[in-house]
Amino acid sequence: MADVLLINRDDIMSLTGTGGSVDTDRFLPHIKTAQDMHLQPVIGTDLLTKLLTIVDDDTWQDAGNEDYATLITDYVTPFLVYYTMVDFLPFQLYQIENAGVYRRNSDNAITAEKEDMQMLANAFRSKAEFHNRRINDYLCNNSTLFPEYTTNSDSDMYPDSNTGTFQGIQI
């Protein structure tokens, strides 16, 4: 399966108010990171694989997948949007090129200071943690709707309802 993303640029723009001039390519690796590093520990490998498969097959809104559609729309999307922003913000200031790492600059704006970026990232992290708690509560209360939530084995990542505790941010 190629890299399947559970959210897109429109989700990020609509939930965060991020300006439309931000290059989509700058978000993409952070969406993947949010899925792997933040979502997978919460829902487990098997349920993540199920969601990626039905999104990739474009069957997630089909009859029989209503519970998965609800999970994706109401819980996973906001969770991933806010964790994507937490992961994306530190990299937004910098551009990595062949000649080195450059700090981005705009001709008609003032670049945010480190403290401003930390404040913004913390605000997004707070929203992400709220949605983390929502997913945990929803899955714990509805685990029978999602058999993949409890079928992880061997090297699979098992769901951990204690994930999402703030660990600070480094910029």
PENOR-V554790 format. One record per run of one state. SS is the DSSP state (hx for helix, st for strand, lp for the rest). FROM is the first residue (numbers start at 0). LEN is the number of residues. Records with the same first field share a line. If there is no record, write none. Layout:
BEGIN
SS = FROM-LEN ; FROM-LEN
END
This chain:
BEGIN
lp = 0-8 ; 16-7 ; 43-1 ; 56-9 ; 92-1 ; 97-2 ; 103-10 ; 141-1 ; 145-1 ; 150-21
hx = 8-8 ; 23-20 ; 44-12 ; 65-27 ; 113-28 ; 142-3 ; 146-4
st = 93-4 ; 99-4
END
